[in-house]
Amino acid sequence: MQTMTHPRLPSRCRGFTLVEFLIGLAITAVTSTAIATMLAAAARTSSLVTAQGNAQWELDTAMRRVAQQVRMCQKGSLTLSNDSNGNPTIALITQPDISSTAYNVSYALALASDGTKNFLETDPRYGTSILVHNVQAYSAQLKNPAAPTILLVTLIAGQRDAQTTRTFEAAPRNQ
């Protein structure tokens, strides 16, 4: 009876042992976990920066629109009242346009269907527009009720981790 012997391969041609394979697998798993964690953190940071940028853009746009309307309103038409929830409502009457028509414009908070608060502009020429989404806080006050009247507005908007605050003053030109 003849036994078959397998020729021995040189050591440089041999495969991996099970221990070597398991060590390589463990190193790959640890490296992959670290990379996945870094990518998740980068995605979270990117999302927060985008949300904060959007909030800043909306607040800046709202600030410019309210300030422009206040500066151009009719003499004595700027009023401030509180809604049923105690949130301030800014109301004013615009200067007459080319057709001699003046418009009542107002700014207030409204509760959205998802439970967040939005800062709205209501203008009969354009309807109701959302100027700022996800408002966390809003205040408005007349700093000097006697002439010259100055409106001070503060808006805080954005997600909890990416809130942005804007405070501005505006005064009617026609006082």
Backbone as CSV, one residue per row, in Angstrom:
resi,resn,N_x,N_y,N_z,CA_x,CA_y,CA_z,C_x,C_y,C_z
1,MET,0.841,-1.148,0.000,0.000,0.000,0.000,0.895,1.223,0.000
2,GLN,0.462,2.082,-0.850,1.279,3.270,-1.023,0.542,4.442,-0.407
3,THR,1.187,5.225,0.390,0.566,6.405,0.989,0.897,7.617,0.158
4,MET,-0.092,8.416,0.064,0.138,9.658,-0.676,0.586,10.715,0.291
5,THR,1.595,11.319,-0.068,2.067,12.427,0.748,1.915,13.697,-0.078
6,HIS,1.477,14.656,0.582,1.334,15.955,-0.076,2.647,16.682,0.051
7,PRO,3.043,17.224,-1.022,4.298,17.968,-0.914,4.081,19.193,-0.046
8,ARG,5.012,19.476,0.747,4.948,20.621,1.654,5.194,21.886,0.841
9,LEU,4.267,22.870,1.011,4.428,24.139,0.325,5.443,24.978,1.072
10,PRO,6.162,25.768,0.355,7.078,26.662,1.054,6.278,27.607,1.948
11,SER,6.866,28.080,3.015,6.155,28.887,4.001,5.617,30.182,3.390
12,ARG,6.263,30.703,2.357,5.774,31.955,1.774,4.508,31.735,0.956
13,CYS,4.127,30.549,0.614,2.947,30.268,-0.197,1.757,29.795,0.631
14,ARG,1.927,29.663,1.896,0.843,29.167,2.734,-0.201,30.242,2.974
15,GLY,-1.426,29.854,3.286,-2.517,30.793,3.566,-2.462,31.310,4.993
16,PHE,-3.516,32.017,5.361,-3.601,32.564,6.710,-4.073,31.500,7.671
17,THR,-3.604,31.602,8.878,-4.128,30.721,9.912,-5.419,31.353,10.420
18,LEU,-6.191,30.589,11.140,-7.448,31.094,11.688,-7.198,32.262,12.631
19,VAL,-6.175,32.200,13.421,-5.851,33.273,14.372,-5.511,34.553,13.610
20,GLU,-4.718,34.442,12.562,-4.366,35.619,11.764,-5.616,36.220,11.110
21,PHE,-6.475,35.355,10.620,-7.702,35.828,9.994,-8.579,36.560,11.004
22,LEU,-8.751,36.010,12.197,-9.580,36.641,13.232,-8.989,37.971,13.696
23,ILE,-7.683,38.064,13.805,-7.040,39.328,14.177,-7.287,40.375,13.090
24,GLY,-7.146,40.009,11.831,-7.418,40.928,10.718,-8.874,41.380,10.702
25,LEU,-9.785,40.451,10.984,-11.205,40.768,11.036,-11.497,41.747,12.180
26,ALA,-10.884,41.543,13.321,-11.083,42.441,14.472,-10.560,43.836,14.167
27,ILE,-9.393,43.925,13.553,-8.826,45.246,13.192,-9.744,45.956,12.198
28,THR,-10.262,45.224,11.219,-11.178,45.811,10.238,-12.456,46.294,10.919
29,ALA,-12.996,45.531,11.854,-14.228,45.913,12.560,-14.011,47.178,13.389
30,VAL,-12.909,47.271,14.111,-12.621,48.447,14.930,-12.438,49.678,14.045
31,THR,-11.713,49.530,12.956,-11.485,50.646,12.032,-12.799,51.089,11.396
32,SER,-13.626,50.149,10.974,-14.914,50.479,10.358,-15.833,51.192,11.345
33,THR,-15.839,50.756,12.585,-16.660,51.404,13.613,-16.198,52.835,13.845
34,ALA,-14.910,53.051,13.912,-14.376,54.402,14.113,-14.737,55.312,12.943
35,ILE,-14.616,54.808,11.741,-14.950,55.608,10.555,-16.444,55.916,10.526
36,ALA,-17.283,54.940,10.835,-18.737,55.161,10.842,-19.127,56.196,11.892
37,THR,-18.493,56.163,13.051,-18.767,57.137,14.102,-18.378,58.541,13.659
38,MET,-17.229,58.673,13.009,-16.796,59.989,12.524,-17.743,60.504,11.445
39,LEU,-18.188,59.642,10.545,-19.109,60.065,9.493,-20.451,60.484,10.069
40,ALA,-20.946,59.768,11.068,-22.214,60.134,11.711,-22.094,61.487,12.408
41,ALA,-20.977,61.738,13.079,-20.766,63.030,13.740,-20.675,64.148,12.709
42,ALA,-20.019,63.897,11.597,-19.921,64.909,10.541,-21.295,65.204,9.949
43,ALA,-22.108,64.199,9.761,-23.459,64.403,9.226,-24.312,65.202,10.201
44,ARG,-24.194,64.897,11.496,-24.930,65.638,12.526,-24.515,67.104,12.536
45,THR,-23.211,67.350,12.483,-22.684,68.713,12.469,-23.157,69.448,11.223
46,SER,-23.111,68.798,10.092,-23.574,69.410,8.850,-25.045,69.783,8.941
47,SER,-25.848,68.913,9.509,-27.279,69.179,9.663,-27.522,70.385,10.567
48,LEU,-26.790,70.461,11.674,-26.941,71.598,12.592,-26.497,72.909,11.949
49,VAL,-25.392,72.868,11.218,-24.902,74.089,10.558,-25.904,74.550,9.496
50,THR,-26.474,73.614,8.753,-27.476,73.958,7.748,-28.711,74.553,8.403
51,ALA,-29.178,73.936,9.487,-30.360,74.447,10.192,-30.100,75.846,10.750
52,GLN,-28.928,76.058,11.308,-28.602,77.373,11.857,-28.489,78.407,10.734
53,GLY,-27.920,78.030,9.618,-27.832,78.944,8.477,-29.207,79.330,7.958
54,ASN,-30.112,78.344,7.889,-31.482,78.635,7.454,-32.178,79.571,8.430
55,ALA,-32.007,79.323,9.727,-32.623,80.187,10.742,-32.068,81.609,10.637
56,GLN,-30.773,81.738,10.457,-30.175,83.072,10.312,-30.726,83.784,9.088
57,TRP,-30.831,83.093,7.980,-31.340,83.698,6.760,-32.782,84.157,6.944
58,GLU,-33.629,83.292,7.530,-35.032,83.664,7.759,-35.143,84.855,8.706
59,LEU,-34.360,84.848,9.788,-34.417,85.961,10.749,-33.949,87.263,10.114
60,ASP,-32.885,87.213,9.342,-32.389,88.423,8.681,-33.412,88.973,7.691
61,THR,-34.044,88.081,6.937,-35.063,88.505,5.979,-36.262,89.117,6.699
62,ALA,-36.725,88.472,7.762,-37.854,88.999,8.535,-37.504,90.352,9.140
63,MET,-36.297,90.471,9.669,-35.856,91.734,10.274,-35.916,92.855,9.233
64,ARG,-35.402,92.605,8.047,-35.415,93.632,7.004,-36.832,94.007,6.584
65,ARG,-37.716,93.006,6.469,-39.090,93.292,6.040,-39.846,94.079,7.086
66,VAL,-39.749,93.673,8.345,-40.455,94.398,9.405,-39.899,95.813,9.519
67,ALA,-38.589,95.959,9.535,-37.977,97.285,9.662,-38.393,98.194,8.505
68,GLN,-38.417,97.674,7.297,-38.827,98.473,6.136,-40.275,98.929,6.261
69,GLN,-41.151,98.018,6.644,-42.567,98.391,6.789,-42.763,99.405,7.912
70,VAL,-42.051,99.233,9.019,-42.171,100.180,10.136,-41.658,101.550,9.714
71,ARG,-40.521,101.592,9.041,-39.968,102.881,8.605,-40.920,103.618,7.669
72,MET,-41.641,102.871,6.861,-42.482,103.492,5.842,-43.965,103.585,6.223
73,CYS,-44.321,103.265,7.462,-45.737,103.278,7.825,-46.254,104.714,7.997
74,GLN,-47.587,104.835,7.995,-48.210,106.146,8.186,-47.986,106.629,9.605
75,LYS,-47.954,107.910,9.748,-47.753,108.539,11.060,-48.836,108.081,12.033
76,GLY,-48.391,107.620,13.190,-49.302,107.203,14.249,-49.982,105.861,14.036
77,SER,-49.645,105.127,12.987,-50.349,103.871,12.708,-49.694,102.645,13.335
78,LEU,-48.489,102.773,13.849,-47.781,101.628,14.435,-48.378,101.308,15.795
79,THR,-48.935,100.105,15.939,-49.516,99.684,17.219,-48.971,98.317,17.603
80,LEU,-49.051,98.067,18.882,-48.580,96.803,19.429,-49.644,96.298,20.388
81,SER,-50.092,95.070,20.180,-51.078,94.465,21.077,-50.653,93.030,21.343
82,ASN,-51.354,92.373,22.262,-51.049,90.975,22.573,-52.204,90.096,22.136
83,ASP,-51.873,88.910,21.588,-52.917,87.965,21.219,-53.391,87.223,22.466
84,SER,-54.262,86.245,22.302,-54.835,85.523,23.445,-53.788,84.731,24.227
85,ASN,-52.642,84.432,23.610,-51.567,83.712,24.297,-50.521,84.651,24.887
86,GLY,-50.737,85.947,24.764,-49.787,86.915,25.298,-48.642,87.251,24.366
87,ASN,-48.697,86.744,23.129,-47.651,87.055,22.149,-47.951,88.400,21.491
88,PRO,-46.920,89.217,21.289,-47.166,90.524,20.683,-47.565,90.420,19.207
89,THR,-48.434,91.325,18.813,-48.825,91.476,17.420,-48.505,92.907,17.008
90,ILE,-47.719,93.042,15.959,-47.350,94.357,15.435,-48.320,94.669,14.299
91,ALA,-48.934,95.839,14.332,-49.838,96.251,13.262,-49.457,97.649,12.812
92,LEU,-49.618,97.902,11.518,-49.315,99.226,10.966,-50.105,99.429,9.693
93,ILE,-50.161,100.672,9.260,-50.814,101.012,8.001,-49.741,101.568,7.081
94,THR,-49.662,101.016,5.876,-48.628,101.434,4.930,-48.940,102.818,4.369
95,GLN,-47.937,103.424,3.784,-48.154,104.663,3.040,-49.020,104.336,1.824
96,PRO,-49.862,105.254,1.393,-50.675,104.981,0.197,-49.782,104.710,-1.020
97,ASP,-50.200,103.737,-1.815,-49.447,103.429,-3.030,-49.893,104.357,-4.160
98,ILE,-49.507,104.035,-5.364,-49.800,104.901,-6.511,-51.299,105.066,-6.756
99,SER,-52.083,104.077,-6.314,-53.537,104.158,-6.476,-54.206,104.764,-5.241
100,SER,-53.402,105.383,-4.362,-53.887,106.028,-3.127,-54.514,105.049,-2.148
101,THR,-54.078,103.804,-2.187,-54.586,102.789,-1.267,-53.526,102.476,-0.213
102,ALA,-53.946,102.540,1.045,-53.077,102.147,2.155,-53.511,100.757,2.625
103,TYR,-52.579,99.982,3.156,-52.871,98.605,3.550,-52.518,98.373,5.008
104,ASN,-53.359,97.561,5.672,-53.084,97.150,7.045,-52.182,95.920,7.002
105,VAL,-51.000,96.038,7.582,-50.036,94.936,7.618,-49.821,94.560,9.078
106,SER,-49.726,93.259,9.347,-49.488,92.824,10.726,-48.470,91.696,10.773
107,TYR,-47.842,91.565,11.924,-46.840,90.527,12.183,-47.204,89.860,13.504
108,ALA,-47.253,88.536,13.504,-47.643,87.804,14.714,-47.112,86.376,14.657
109,LEU,-47.192,85.696,15.806,-46.843,84.273,15.875,-48.084,83.449,15.599
110,ALA,-47.887,82.299,14.995,-48.980,81.351,14.762,-48.460,79.947,15.025
111,LEU,-49.316,79.120,15.569,-48.960,77.733,15.850,-49.143,76.901,14.580
112,ALA,-48.096,76.196,14.172,-48.151,75.350,12.981,-48.772,73.996,13.327
113,SER,-49.140,73.237,12.313,-49.764,71.934,12.531,-48.833,70.941,13.222
114,ASP,-47.510,71.143,13.084,-46.561,70.236,13.741,-46.218,70.676,15.161
115,GLY,-46.886,71.721,15.653,-46.679,72.174,17.033,-45.627,73.258,17.189
116,THR,-44.921,73.602,16.125,-43.934,74.678,16.209,-44.620,76.017,15.974
117,LYS,-43.915,77.090,16.307,-44.455,78.431,16.106,-43.755,79.080,14.910
118,ASN,-44.548,79.804,14.133,-44.025,80.518,12.969,-44.333,82.008,13.111
119,PHE,-43.440,82.843,12.623,-43.632,84.291,12.608,-44.217,84.659,11.249
120,LEU,-45.421,85.246,11.263,-46.156,85.495,10.031,-46.266,86.980,9.714
121,GLU,-46.319,87.276,8.433,-46.655,88.611,7.953,-47.985,88.484,7.222
122,THR,-48.938,89.346,7.569,-50.214,89.370,6.871,-50.335,90.719,6.176
123,ASP,-50.425,90.663,4.857,-50.505,91.857,4.020,-51.567,91.565,2.966
124,PRO,-52.623,92.383,2.895,-53.699,92.070,1.940,-53.233,92.018,0.485
125,ARG,-52.125,92.626,0.156,-51.619,92.575,-1.216,-51.049,91.204,-1.558
126,TYR,-50.458,90.544,-0.557,-49.729,89.292,-0.811,-50.269,88.104,-0.030
127,GLY,-51.194,88.330,0.880,-51.713,87.255,1.723,-50.850,87.086,2.969
128,THR,-50.934,85.913,3.562,-50.171,85.621,4.774,-48.942,84.809,4.394
129,SER,-47.787,85.265,4.850,-46.521,84.601,4.533,-45.806,84.215,5.821
130,ILE,-45.207,83.025,5.817,-44.361,82.622,6.935,-42.988,83.242,6.702
131,LEU,-42.576,84.111,7.619,-41.251,84.718,7.504,-40.195,83.893,8.219
132,VAL,-40.559,83.338,9.395,-39.599,82.561,10.193,-40.295,81.298,10.705
133,HIS,-39.678,80.156,10.449,-40.166,78.876,10.964,-39.521,78.591,12.321
134,ASN,-40.189,77.757,13.107,-39.617,77.221,14.347,-39.123,78.321,15.288
135,VAL,-40.011,79.262,15.593,-39.674,80.361,16.508,-39.712,79.836,17.943
136,GLN,-38.638,80.064,18.669,-38.556,79.633,20.072,-39.034,80.737,21.017
137,ALA,-38.754,81.991,20.678,-39.172,83.117,21.514,-39.344,84.346,20.629
138,TYR,-40.271,85.207,21.043,-40.559,86.420,20.279,-41.022,87.487,21.250
139,SER,-40.455,88.651,21.144,-40.925,89.773,21.957,-40.868,91.039,21.115
140,ALA,-41.776,91.954,21.423,-41.803,93.249,20.749,-42.285,94.265,21.767
141,GLN,-41.674,95.430,21.716,-42.105,96.499,22.616,-41.844,97.849,21.977
142,LEU,-42.651,98.813,22.377,-42.440,100.179,21.938,-41.572,100.834,23.002
143,LYS,-40.352,101.182,22.630,-39.407,101.737,23.604,-39.789,103.142,24.038
144,ASN,-40.358,103.905,23.146,-40.695,105.279,23.454,-42.090,105.543,22.897
145,PRO,-43.141,105.277,23.689,-44.502,105.440,23.162,-44.779,106.866,22.664
146,ALA,-44.128,107.845,23.257,-44.256,109.206,22.740,-43.298,109.339,21.554
147,ALA,-43.487,110.399,20.777,-42.618,110.584,19.604,-41.186,110.797,20.050
148,PRO,-40.178,110.283,19.409,-40.263,109.337,18.291,-40.441,107.908,18.799
149,THR,-41.387,107.212,18.238,-41.655,105.821,18.607,-40.568,104.927,18.034
150,ILE,-40.088,103.994,18.857,-39.082,103.029,18.412,-39.596,101.633,18.761
151,LEU,-39.657,100.789,17.767,-40.085,99.415,17.968,-38.848,98.553,18.172
152,LEU,-38.834,97.781,19.245,-37.741,96.852,19.538,-38.294,95.438,19.423
153,VAL,-37.704,94.632,18.545,-38.180,93.267,18.297,-37.034,92.290,18.525
154,THR,-37.325,91.192,19.219,-36.360,90.102,19.401,-37.026,88.806,18.956
155,LEU,-36.334,88.072,18.114,-36.790,86.763,17.634,-35.683,85.744,17.869
156,ILE,-36.055,84.588,18.397,-35.127,83.467,18.549,-35.746,82.303,17.792
157,ALA,-34.988,81.737,16.854,-35.528,80.661,16.027,-34.474,79.586,15.802
158,GLY,-34.940,78.431,15.367,-34.046,77.323,15.052,-34.264,76.149,15.975
159,GLN,-33.532,75.091,15.708,-33.591,73.893,16.547,-32.920,74.167,17.882
160,ARG,-33.213,73.334,18.842,-32.668,73.532,20.184,-31.144,73.661,20.190
161,ASP,-30.474,72.856,19.395,-29.007,72.873,19.378,-28.434,73.943,18.457
162,ALA,-29.289,74.589,17.659,-28.786,75.548,16.674,-29.663,76.797,16.636
163,GLN,-29.903,77.384,17.801,-30.751,78.569,17.868,-29.995,79.822,17.455
164,THR,-30.729,80.733,16.844,-30.176,82.004,16.411,-31.074,83.112,16.934
165,THR,-30.464,84.183,17.406,-31.202,85.315,17.965,-30.951,86.557,17.126
166,ARG,-32.013,87.314,16.891,-31.889,88.611,16.232,-32.716,89.622,17.023
167,THR,-32.098,90.742,17.344,-32.789,91.854,17.983,-32.550,93.076,17.115
168,PHE,-33.615,93.825,16.851,-33.452,95.022,16.021,-34.435,96.094,16.452
169,GLU,-34.093,97.304,16.095,-34.944,98.452,16.357,-35.348,99.067,15.028
170,ALA,-36.551,99.622,14.991,-37.014,100.340,13.804,-37.907,101.487,14.266
171,ALA,-37.816,102.578,13.570,-38.627,103.744,13.901,-39.292,104.272,12.641
172,PRO,-40.560,104.645,12.730,-41.223,105.242,11.566,-40.566,106.556,11.189
173,ARG,-40.400,106.802,9.913,-39.804,108.050,9.452,-40.764,109.215,9.565
174,ASN,-42.053,108.941,9.491,-43.052,110.003,9.415,-43.654,110.310,10.785
175,GLN,-42.816,110.653,11.734,-43.349,110.930,13.086,-43.506,112.409,13.300
